[in-house]
Amino acid sequence: MPDTINTLCLHQPVCMYNILFQTGWSVINSFGNDHNWLDAQSGMIAIVHTWGQTLSLHPPLHSIVSCGGILPSPNGEGQGVRWVKEKRTNGNYLFPKPVIEKAYQLYFIQKLQTMLNQQKIKTTDVTAVKNTI
């Protein structure tokens, strides 16, 4: 993230970390429910650590995502849910890394711009923040 975003995280952590978590879950959830990728409800555990090894502000979102998802069983075929395996069998990621990164960036920027426009995030120089994202 640009330093401008780090500054917002330092001064308005609740809003900024909410955006990070909302973005992460929204992207994973939308990809998981897409029939082209998984077509099931994926799972995710996420944490934010706020400081890098040199004790500089560094607020990335780290996520562990299930390698498949759950789907309600069709009527008459057992009870509860069934497990859906990942469609990609390359052993790398559940979803293509470049595609998920781009989706995350776009959603994060859109959410941040909305919060700035609604003045839910306060900054002395909105233009500078918008120019860096």
Secondary structure, DSSP 4 states (H G I P E B T S, - for coil): --HHHHHHHHH-HHHHHHHHHHHHHHHHHHHHHSTTTT-SB--EEEEE--B-TTS-B---EEEEE-SEEEEEPPTTS-SSEEEEE-S--SSS-SS-HHHHHHHHHHHHHHHHHHHHHTTSS--S-HHHHHHH-
